[in-house]
Amino acid sequence: MSQGYRYRERMRAATACCVLAAFFSGGDSAVFAQPGASLDAITAPSAAPNIAPASSNDQAQPPASLEKAAEIQPAASKGVLDAEPIDEKNQLSLIPLASEKPPRFVRIEAAGSEARSDDYLLDVFKATKNRVFRFKSMPIPVYITPYPDLGFTEACLRGFDEWETRSQGLVSFVQVDEPSKARVQVVWKHMGIDPNNVDCALGGHTITKWTMRPGASVLPVSTLGLPLILPKLGPKYSVPPQVIEVNLDLVNAREDDVRLIVLQNIVTHELGHAMGILGHSPLRTDMMYKETDECSRLSQRDMNTLFRLYQMKVTVPL
């Protein structure tokens, strides 16, 4: 236990950075914890029956020998599960776990703490210079670049589903088959891992670009004889589709049992940026903290921030 949170024991740490490219630029990192060893199945060998050899007297008396043979028939071979009843105390040591996935650990609130009602909108507005970036219509069309390992696509979809489920449909997504139809694109990149600093590498970043259109235009109105200044119609800002770039070098360097979880959390974190949370939370227990690993998860503070952001008037529609 440390600072009221539970963390998986760390044997080695690797860090993945998240970078936003918008009207500002910056870098941050994500810490990946080495998973602990999984439980192995415990199986005891069957006990061999202790059978005494038949005597010559037994062979001379057929009826008795049959009775004797019946008495010494070996009992059915019994394993540990037959010999010892399974209960809540011994089930972890008796039930084979070889085909089970290792448990997923997440950061949690301190025991006994009240439900969080706070958020980190102020940190978001520091990054956006008090502008409200968010989508105005749902569902949001997304495109995931095909990858030979279908597990990678499924991990990305779970990242999208996390936000949709936890927000109770406030935000929703639809997968499209062409990049040109998407407002959010997930692409795969080889960004490398810095050989001079094995504890730091780029895990992924979100590219958000926007330009501001002129706010007014002068139109001549012949009937009045004077020029009339009218606001230019349409949105004030132009935003091309956002791009989430995932570093395959870092993802593939992770252990098999956590690789897809790491990928899912990277996409979940970067998707938060793409939806308008362009800053970071100062608390490690939030998904949008600058460090993201396989133990990260969407917190109530993440959801509070999203809910309040999407209740505000849009400055820059995504």
C-alpha positions in Angstrom: 0.0 0.0 0.0 1.3 3.5 -0.9 -0.5 6.8 -0.6 -3.9 5.0 -0.2 -3.7 3.2 -3.5 -2.9 -0.4 -4.4 -0.3 -1.1 -7.0 1.0 -4.3 -8.5 4.5 -5.2 -7.3 7.0 -3.7 -9.7 10.0 -5.7 -10.8 10.8 -3.4 -13.7 9.3 -0.2 -15.1 9.0 1.0 -18.7 7.5 4.4 -19.5 5.4 5.4 -22.5 5.0 9.1 -23.4 1.8 10.7 -24.6 2.2 13.8 -26.8 -0.5 16.2 -28.0 0.0 18.1 -31.2 -2.5 20.9 -31.3 -2.0 24.7 -30.9 0.4 23.7 -28.1 2.9 20.9 -27.8 4.2 19.0 -24.8 5.3 15.6 -23.6 4.4 13.3 -20.8 5.0 9.7 -19.9 3.3 6.5 -19.0 4.7 4.0 -16.6 4.2 0.2 -17.3 4.6 -2.1 -14.4 6.0 -5.6 -14.8 3.2 -8.1 -13.9 3.6 -10.5 -11.1 3.9 -14.3 -11.6 0.6 -16.1 -12.2 -0.6 -19.0 -10.1 0.3 -22.4 -11.4 -2.0 -25.4 -11.3 -1.2 -27.7 -8.3 -1.8 -31.3 -9.0 -0.8 -34.3 -6.8 0.0 -37.7 -8.4 -2.5 -40.4 -7.8 -1.7 -42.6 -4.8 -0.7 -46.2 -5.9 -2.7 -48.9 -4.1 -0.9 -51.2 -1.7 -1.7 -54.7 -3.0 -0.3 -57.9 -1.3 0.5 -60.8 -3.6 -1.9 -63.8 -3.4 -0.6 -66.9 -1.5 -0.5 -70.4 -2.8 -3.3 -71.4 -0.4 -5.5 -68.8 -2.0 -4.9 -70.4 -5.4 -5.9 -73.8 -4.0 -9.3 -72.6 -2.9 -11.1 -71.1 -5.9 -14.1 -69.7 -4.0 -11.9 -68.1 -1.4 -9.5 -66.8 -4.0 -12.4 -65.0 -5.7 -13.4 -63.4 -2.5 -9.8 -62.4 -1.7 -9.4 -61.0 -5.2 -12.5 -58.9 -4.7 -11.2 -57.6 -1.4 -7.9 -56.5 -2.9 -9.2 -54.8 -6.1 -7.5 -51.4 -6.2 -9.8 -48.5 -5.6 -10.2 -45.9 -8.3 -7.3 -43.6 -8.6 -8.0 -40.4 -6.7 -6.5 -37.0 -7.3 -6.3 -34.0 -5.0 -9.7 -32.7 -6.1 -11.3 -36.0 -5.0 -9.4 -36.3 -1.9 -10.0 -32.8 -0.5 -13.2 -30.9 -0.8 -12.9 -27.5 -2.5 -13.8 -24.5 -0.5 -13.1 -20.7 -0.4 -9.9 -21.3 1.5 -8.2 -23.9 -0.7 -9.7 -23.3 -4.2 -6.8 -21.2 -5.4 -4.3 -24.0 -4.7 -6.5 -26.9 -6.0 -8.2 -25.6 -9.1 -5.9 -25.7 -12.2 -5.4 -22.2 -13.6 -3.2 -23.0 -16.5 -5.9 -22.0 -19.1 -7.0 -18.9 -17.2 -5.9 -15.4 -18.0 -4.0 -13.7 -15.1 -6.1 -11.3 -13.0 -6.1 -7.7 -14.1 -5.1 -5.3 -11.4 -6.3 -1.7 -11.4 -5.6 1.4 -9.3 -8.5 1.9 -6.9 -9.6 4.5 -4.4 -8.5 4.2 -0.8 -10.8 1.9 1.2 -13.7 3.7 2.8 -13.3 6.8 0.7 -16.4 8.6 -0.5 -17.5 8.7 -4.1 -15.6 11.4 -6.0 -17.6 14.4 -7.2 -14.6 16.5 -8.3 -12.9 16.9 -11.7 -9.9 18.3 -13.3 -11.5 20.7 -15.8 -9.1 23.5 -14.7 -6.2 21.5 -15.9 -8.0 20.9 -19.2 -8.6 24.6 -19.6 -5.0 25.4 -18.9 -4.1 23.3 -21.9 -6.9 24.7 -24.1 -6.5 28.3 -23.0 -10.1 28.3 -21.8 -11.5 27.0 -25.0 -14.1 24.1 -25.0 -13.1 21.4 -27.5 -15.7 18.7 -27.9 -17.9 16.9 -30.4 -21.4 18.2 -31.0 -23.0 15.2 -32.6 -23.0 11.4 -31.9 -22.0 8.8 -32.8 -18.4 9.7 -33.6 -17.1 7.9 -36.7 -13.8 6.2 -36.1 -11.4 4.3 -38.3 -8.9 1.7 -37.0 -6.1 0.9 -39.5 -6.1 -2.9 -40.1 -3.4 -4.8 -38.4 -2.4 -8.5 -39.0 -3.1 -9.4 -35.3 -6.9 -9.0 -34.9 -6.3 -8.8 -31.1 -4.9 -5.3 -31.7 -8.1 -4.1 -33.3 -10.2 -5.7 -30.6 -8.1 -4.0 -27.9 -8.7 -0.6 -29.6 -12.5 -1.3 -29.8 -12.5 -2.1 -26.0 -10.8 1.3 -25.4 -13.7 3.0 -27.3 -16.3 0.9 -25.5 -14.9 1.9 -22.1 -15.8 5.5 -22.7 -19.1 4.7 -24.2 -20.2 2.3 -21.4 -18.9 4.4 -18.5 -20.6 7.6 -20.0 -23.9 5.7 -20.4 -24.0 6.7 -24.0 -23.2 10.4 -23.6 -20.4 9.7 -26.1 -20.8 6.9 -28.7 -18.8 5.7 -31.6 -19.3 3.9 -34.9 -16.6 2.1 -36.8 -16.2 3.1 -40.5 -14.3 1.4 -43.3 -12.7 4.4 -44.8 -10.3 7.0 -43.2 -12.0 9.8 -45.1 -15.3 9.1 -43.3 -13.8 9.2 -39.8 -13.4 12.0 -37.3 -10.9 9.9 -35.2 -8.3 7.7 -36.8 -6.1 5.1 -35.1 -2.9 4.4 -37.0 0.2 2.2 -36.2 3.7 3.8 -36.1 7.2 2.6 -35.4 8.5 5.3 -33.1 11.3 3.3 -31.6 12.5 3.0 -28.0 15.3 5.3 -27.0 18.3 3.0 -26.4 19.9 5.7 -24.2 17.0 5.7 -21.7 15.4 2.2 -21.4 12.8 3.6 -18.9 11.3 6.1 -21.3 9.6 5.6 -24.7 6.8 7.1 -26.8 3.7 5.0 -26.3 1.3 7.1 -28.4 0.1 10.6 -29.1 -3.0 12.4 -30.4 -2.7 14.9 -33.2 -5.3 17.7 -33.0 -5.1 20.6 -35.5 -7.4 23.5 -35.8 -7.5 26.8 -37.7 -9.6 29.9 -37.0 -11.7 31.4 -39.8 -12.1 35.2 -40.2 -14.9 36.3 -37.9 -16.6 38.9 -40.2 -16.9 40.0 -43.8 -18.0 43.2 -45.5 -20.9 42.8 -47.9 -22.2 45.6 -50.1 -26.0 46.2 -49.9 -27.0 48.2 -52.9 -30.5 49.1 -51.5 -29.0 50.8 -48.5 -26.3 52.6 -50.4 -23.9 51.7 -47.5 -21.7 48.7 -46.9 -23.1 46.4 -44.2 -20.9 44.3 -41.9 -22.3 40.8 -41.3 -20.8 37.9 -39.5 -19.5 35.2 -41.7 -21.8 32.2 -41.6 -20.6 28.7 -40.5 -18.2 27.6 -37.8 -15.4 29.8 -36.7 -12.9 27.0 -36.5 -11.9 24.2 -38.9 -10.7 20.9 -37.4 -9.5 18.1 -39.6 -9.9 14.4 -38.4 -7.8 13.7 -35.3 -5.2 11.0 -35.5 -4.2 8.7 -32.6 -0.7 7.3 -33.4 0.3 4.1 -31.5 3.9 3.1 -31.1 4.1 -0.5 -32.1 7.7 -0.8 -30.9 6.6 -0.2 -27.3 3.5 -2.3 -27.4 5.3 -5.3 -28.9 8.0 -5.0 -26.3 5.6 -5.7 -23.5 5.0 -9.2 -22.1 2.3 -11.4 -23.7 0.0 -11.3 -20.8 -0.3 -7.5 -20.6 0.4 -6.4 -24.2 -3.2 -6.0 -25.3 -4.2 -4.4 -21.9 -1.4 -1.8 -22.4 -2.6 -1.2 -25.9 -6.2 -0.8 -24.8 -5.2 1.7 -22.1 -3.0 3.7 -24.5 -6.0 4.0 -26.9 -8.4 4.8 -24.0 -6.1 7.6 -22.8 -5.5 9.1 -26.2 -9.2 8.9 -27.0 -9.9 11.1 -24.0 -7.7 13.7 -25.6 -9.4 13.3 -28.9 -12.8 13.9 -27.3 -11.6 17.2 -25.9 -9.8 16.4 -22.6 -6.6 18.1 -23.9 -4.9 18.2 -20.6 -4.0 15.7 -17.9 -5.3 14.9 -14.4 -2.8 15.5 -11.6 -3.9 12.2 -9.9 -2.5 8.8 -10.7 -5.8 7.1 -10.1 -7.3 8.7 -13.2 -7.0 7.3 -16.7 -6.1 10.8 -17.9 -3.1 11.0 -15.6 0.1 11.6 -17.6 1.3 8.1 -16.8 -0.7 5.2 -18.1 0.0 1.5 -17.7 -1.8 -1.9 -17.5 -3.2 -1.0 -14.1 -4.9 2.2 -15.3 -8.7 2.5 -15.5 -11.3 5.1 -16.1 -12.1 6.7 -12.7 -15.1 8.7 -11.5 -13.1 11.9 -11.8 -12.5 11.1 -15.5 -16.2 10.7 -16.0 -17.0 13.9 -14.0 -14.7 15.8 -16.2 -16.2 14.4 -19.4 -19.8 15.0 -18.2 -19.1 18.7 -17.3 -17.1 19.3 -20.4 -20.0 18.1 -22.6 -22.5 20.3 -20.8 -20.6 23.4 -21.8 -21.0 25.5 -24.9 -18.6 24.5 -27.7 -15.8 26.8 -28.7 -14.1 24.5 -31.1 -16.4 21.7 -32.5 -14.5 18.5 -33.2 
